[in-house]
């Protein structure tokens, strides 16, 4: 992706104040730097938003931006009623750039990890204001929510969501202090098996909740691994999420081929909601507590 010094981020006119938005009194231009170091200047609160990141789409609705959101991807499935009537602009990796252009957004929210870099670059080259996100930790995700609330003028509506996430993060860090973490294996794909490495959001979620990713030393952020490698690291817990790959009950049989692994011996192979592990919007606080409770239960 290339940097864009000053995209056209202004919109004509000023909308009436709506639920979840801050005061519309004239304010000086706001400049924020996104995850790729790109400065974006906003002279008014965005009125036409296209979100290309499912978890952030959920966050924007939670911030009260129902009317401002005009386009989402087909993987933006929450909140179900909210996204139902919005224009679908393709998949996260297969964006319909022409459809996004036709919506004339004054803010496009993208992900450096989830969206096609070529599609995002094309939007930026065309002059559309694209805010590129990348959450690699729980703390970073909270900061991202704060940035989005500032950009969209919804800091008041976002405050309880951000507060809940901060409180959960602080309390779980305190609870984990001085305690031996559980060894955790969390694949994100099957055939071949891919897992999470360092520098990823899921890696940090596991750490915050009292676990230690057995592939914490990589190689890479999403390495391909053999289950024999997993077995050699002897995880105490195996988490099988429902996304991005949908693990099912039948996948547990893959691990029963390694009866010596502690997680297998103790029956600690868990099917979990992928949103608990991967989504970093308004569900952060609840998700952290749920995963922490699951890991605590596995301590026996």
C-alpha positions as CSV (number, residue, x, y, z in Angstrom):
1,X,0.0,0.0,0.0
2,X,1.1,3.6,-0.6
3,X,0.7,6.5,1.8
4,X,-1.7,9.2,0.9
5,X,-0.8,12.6,2.3
6,X,-4.2,14.3,2.5
7,X,-7.2,12.4,1.2
8,X,-10.5,14.1,0.5
9,X,-12.1,13.3,3.8
10,X,-14.5,16.2,4.1
11,X,-18.2,16.0,3.4
12,X,-20.7,18.6,2.4
13,X,-23.1,19.9,5.0
14,X,-23.4,18.9,8.6
15,X,-26.0,16.3,9.7
16,X,-28.4,16.8,12.6
17,X,-27.3,15.3,15.9
18,X,-28.3,11.7,16.2
19,X,-28.3,9.1,18.9
20,X,-24.7,8.1,19.8
21,X,-23.0,11.1,18.1
22,X,-21.3,14.0,19.9
23,X,-22.2,17.7,19.5
24,X,-22.1,19.0,15.9
25,X,-20.6,22.4,16.9
26,X,-17.7,23.5,14.6
27,X,-14.5,22.0,15.6
28,X,-10.9,22.3,14.2
29,X,-9.8,19.6,11.7
30,X,-8.9,16.3,13.2
31,X,-5.9,14.4,12.0
32,X,-5.2,10.8,13.0
33,X,-2.5,8.3,11.9
34,X,-3.7,4.9,10.9
35,X,-2.0,1.5,11.2
36,X,0.2,2.0,8.1
37,X,1.4,5.4,9.2
38,X,-1.0,7.3,6.9
39,X,-2.3,10.6,8.3
40,X,-6.0,11.3,7.7
41,X,-7.6,14.7,8.2
42,X,-11.3,14.9,8.9
43,X,-12.9,18.3,8.8
44,X,-16.4,17.1,9.6
45,X,-17.8,13.9,11.2
46,X,-18.2,11.3,8.4
47,X,-21.7,10.9,7.1
48,X,-21.3,8.0,4.7
49,X,-19.2,5.1,6.1
50,X,-18.2,1.9,4.3
51,X,-16.8,-0.7,6.7
52,X,-14.8,-3.6,5.3
53,X,-13.9,-5.1,8.7
54,X,-16.7,-7.3,10.3
55,X,-15.7,-6.7,14.0
56,X,-15.4,-3.0,13.4
57,X,-18.8,-2.9,11.6
58,X,-20.3,-4.3,14.8
59,X,-18.5,-1.7,16.8
60,X,-19.8,1.2,14.6
61,X,-23.3,0.0,15.0
62,X,-22.7,-0.2,18.8
63,X,-21.5,3.4,18.7
64,X,-24.9,4.4,17.2
65,X,-23.9,4.9,13.6
66,X,-26.8,3.0,12.1
67,X,-27.7,5.7,9.6
68,X,-24.1,6.7,8.7
69,X,-23.1,3.2,7.6
70,X,-23.9,2.8,3.9
71,X,-21.8,-0.3,2.9
72,X,-20.4,-3.5,4.5
73,X,-18.9,-6.7,3.3
74,X,-20.9,-10.0,3.1
75,X,-18.9,-11.2,6.1
76,X,-20.1,-8.3,8.2
77,X,-22.9,-10.3,9.9
78,X,-23.4,-8.5,13.2
79,X,-25.6,-6.9,14.3
80,X,-27.8,-9.1,12.1
81,X,-30.7,-6.6,11.8
82,X,-28.4,-3.7,11.3
83,X,-26.4,-5.0,8.4
84,X,-29.4,-6.6,6.7
85,X,-30.4,-3.5,4.8
86,X,-26.9,-2.2,4.0
87,X,-25.3,-2.4,0.5
88,X,-22.9,-5.4,0.3
89,X,-19.6,-4.5,-1.3
90,X,-18.2,-8.1,-1.7
91,X,-16.1,-10.2,0.6
92,X,-13.3,-9.0,2.8
93,X,-10.7,-10.3,0.3
94,X,-12.8,-9.8,-2.9
95,X,-14.1,-6.2,-2.7
96,X,-16.3,-4.7,-5.3
97,X,-14.4,-1.5,-5.7
98,X,-16.8,0.0,-8.2
99,X,-19.7,-0.6,-5.8
100,X,-17.7,1.2,-3.0
101,X,-17.1,4.1,-5.3
102,X,-20.8,4.4,-6.2
103,X,-21.6,4.8,-2.5
104,X,-19.5,7.9,-2.4
105,X,-18.1,7.3,1.2
106,X,-16.4,10.0,3.2
107,X,-14.8,7.2,5.3
108,X,-13.8,3.7,4.4
109,X,-12.6,1.5,7.2
110,X,-10.2,-1.2,6.1
111,X,-7.9,-3.8,7.6
112,X,-4.2,-4.3,6.6
113,X,-4.7,-8.0,7.4
114,X,-8.3,-8.8,6.4
115,X,-8.7,-6.9,3.1
116,X,-7.0,-7.3,-0.2
117,X,-4.0,-4.9,-0.3
118,X,-4.6,-4.2,-4.0
119,X,-8.2,-3.3,-3.5
120,X,-7.4,-1.0,-0.6
121,X,-4.6,0.6,-2.6
122,X,-6.9,1.2,-5.5
123,X,-9.4,3.0,-3.3
124,X,-6.6,5.1,-1.8
125,X,-5.2,5.9,-5.3
126,X,-8.7,7.0,-6.3
127,X,-8.7,9.5,-3.5
128,X,-11.2,7.9,-1.2
129,X,-10.4,8.5,2.6
130,X,-9.4,5.0,3.8
131,X,-8.5,4.4,7.4
132,X,-6.4,1.2,7.6
133,X,-6.6,-0.7,10.9
134,X,-4.5,-3.6,12.3
135,X,-5.2,-4.9,15.8
136,X,-2.3,-7.1,17.0
137,X,-3.1,-7.0,20.8
138,X,-6.0,-6.4,23.1
139,X,-4.6,-3.0,24.1
140,X,-4.1,-2.1,20.5
141,X,-7.7,-3.1,19.7
142,X,-9.0,-0.8,22.5
143,X,-6.9,2.1,21.1
144,X,-8.4,1.4,17.7
145,X,-11.9,1.6,19.1
146,X,-11.0,4.9,20.7
147,X,-9.7,6.2,17.4
148,X,-12.9,5.2,15.5
149,X,-15.0,6.9,18.2
150,X,-13.0,10.1,17.8
151,X,-13.2,10.1,14.0
152,X,-17.0,9.4,14.0
153,X,-17.9,11.8,16.9
154,X,-19.2,9.0,19.1
155,X,-16.9,9.2,22.1
156,X,-19.8,9.4,24.5
157,X,-21.6,6.3,23.1
158,X,-18.3,4.4,22.9
159,X,-17.2,5.2,26.4
160,X,-18.9,2.3,28.3
161,X,-17.8,-0.2,25.6
162,X,-14.2,0.9,25.9
163,X,-14.4,1.1,29.7
164,X,-15.6,-2.5,29.9
165,X,-12.8,-3.7,27.7
166,X,-10.2,-1.8,29.7
167,X,-11.6,-3.1,33.0
168,X,-11.5,-6.7,31.7
169,X,-8.0,-6.4,30.4
170,X,-6.7,-4.9,33.7
171,X,-8.5,-7.5,35.9
172,X,-7.3,-10.5,33.9
173,X,-3.7,-9.2,33.8
174,X,-3.8,-8.9,37.5
175,X,-5.3,-12.4,37.9
176,X,-2.6,-13.9,35.7
177,X,0.3,-12.3,37.5
178,X,2.6,-14.9,39.0
179,X,0.5,-17.8,37.8
180,X,1.9,-20.4,35.4
181,X,0.0,-20.0,32.0
182,X,-1.7,-23.0,30.4
183,X,-0.1,-24.3,27.2
184,X,-2.7,-23.6,24.4
185,X,-2.9,-24.7,20.8
186,X,-5.3,-22.8,18.6
187,X,-5.4,-23.7,14.9
188,X,-7.3,-21.3,12.6
189,X,-7.4,-23.6,9.5
190,X,-7.4,-27.3,8.6
191,X,-5.9,-29.2,5.7
192,X,-3.3,-27.8,6.0
193,X,-3.3,-26.8,9.7
194,X,-2.5,-23.2,10.2
195,X,-2.2,-21.6,13.7
196,X,-1.5,-18.3,15.2
197,X,2.0,-16.9,15.9
198,X,3.3,-13.8,17.7
199,X,2.1,-10.4,16.8
200,X,-1.5,-11.5,16.3
201,X,-4.6,-10.5,18.1
202,X,-5.6,-14.1,19.0
203,X,-2.1,-14.7,20.4
204,X,-2.5,-11.8,22.8
205,X,-6.1,-12.7,23.8
206,X,-4.8,-16.2,24.8
207,X,-2.0,-14.6,26.9
208,X,-4.3,-12.1,28.6
209,X,-6.7,-14.9,29.5
210,X,-4.0,-17.0,31.2
211,X,-2.7,-19.1,28.4
212,X,0.5,-19.4,26.5
213,X,0.4,-20.0,22.8
214,X,2.6,-23.1,22.1
215,X,3.6,-21.6,18.8
216,X,4.6,-18.3,20.5
217,X,8.0,-18.4,18.8
218,X,6.5,-18.7,15.3
219,X,7.7,-19.0,12.6
220,X,5.6,-16.2,11.2
221,X,2.2,-14.8,12.3
222,X,0.1,-17.6,10.8
223,X,2.5,-20.6,10.4
224,X,1.5,-23.9,8.7
225,X,2.2,-26.7,11.2
226,X,2.0,-30.4,11.4
227,X,0.0,-32.0,14.3
228,X,3.2,-33.9,15.2
229,X,4.8,-30.6,16.0
230,X,1.8,-29.6,18.1
231,X,2.1,-32.9,20.0
232,X,5.7,-32.3,20.7
233,X,4.8,-29.1,22.5
234,X,2.2,-30.9,24.6
235,X,-0.6,-28.3,24.9
236,X,-2.9,-28.5,27.9
237,X,-5.8,-27.0,26.1
238,X,-6.7,-27.1,22.4
239,X,-9.1,-24.5,21.1
240,X,-11.0,-25.1,17.9
241,X,-12.7,-21.9,16.8
242,X,-15.7,-21.6,14.4
243,X,-13.9,-19.0,12.3
244,X,-12.1,-18.2,10.1
245,X,-12.2,-22.0,9.5
246,X,-15.3,-23.7,10.9
247,X,-14.0,-26.5,13.1
248,X,-16.6,-29.1,14.1
249,X,-16.9,-32.0,16.4
250,X,-15.4,-34.3,13.8
251,X,-12.1,-32.4,13.9
252,X,-11.5,-33.6,17.4
253,X,-10.6,-37.0,16.0
254,X,-7.5,-35.5,14.4
255,X,-6.1,-34.9,17.9
256,X,-7.1,-38.2,19.4
257,X,-4.3,-39.7,17.3
258,X,-2.0,-38.2,19.9
259,X,-3.3,-39.7,23.2
260,X,-0.1,-38.7,25.0
261,X,-0.9,-35.0,24.6
262,X,-2.2,-33.5,27.9
263,X,-5.2,-31.8,26.3
264,X,-6.2,-35.0,24.7
265,X,-5.7,-37.1,27.9
266,X,-7.8,-34.7,29.9
267,X,-10.5,-34.1,27.3
268,X,-9.6,-30.4,27.1
269,X,-10.4,-30.0,23.3
270,X,-12.9,-27.2,23.1
271,X,-15.1,-25.9,20.2
272,X,-15.3,-22.2,20.7
273,X,-17.1,-19.3,19.1
274,X,-14.5,-17.7,16.7
275,X,-15.8,-14.3,17.5
276,X,-14.7,-14.7,21.1
277,X,-11.1,-15.1,19.9
278,X,-11.0,-13.0,16.8
279,X,-13.5,-10.1,17.0
280,X,-12.2,-6.9,18.6
281,X,-15.3,-4.7,18.7
282,X,-17.8,-4.2,21.5
283,X,-17.5,-7.8,22.6
284,X,-13.9,-7.6,23.9
285,X,-14.7,-7.4,27.6
286,X,-17.2,-10.2,27.5
287,X,-15.0,-12.4,25.3
288,X,-12.0,-12.0,27.5
289,X,-13.9,-13.1,30.6
290,X,-15.5,-16.1,28.8
291,X,-12.2,-17.4,27.5
292,X,-10.5,-16.8,30.9
293,X,-13.3,-18.8,32.6
294,X,-12.9,-21.7,30.1
295,X,-9.1,-21.8,30.7
296,X,-9.6,-21.6,34.5
297,X,-11.9,-24.6,34.3
298,X,-9.3,-26.5,32.4
299,X,-6.8,-26.0,35.2
300,X,-8.6,-28.7,37.2
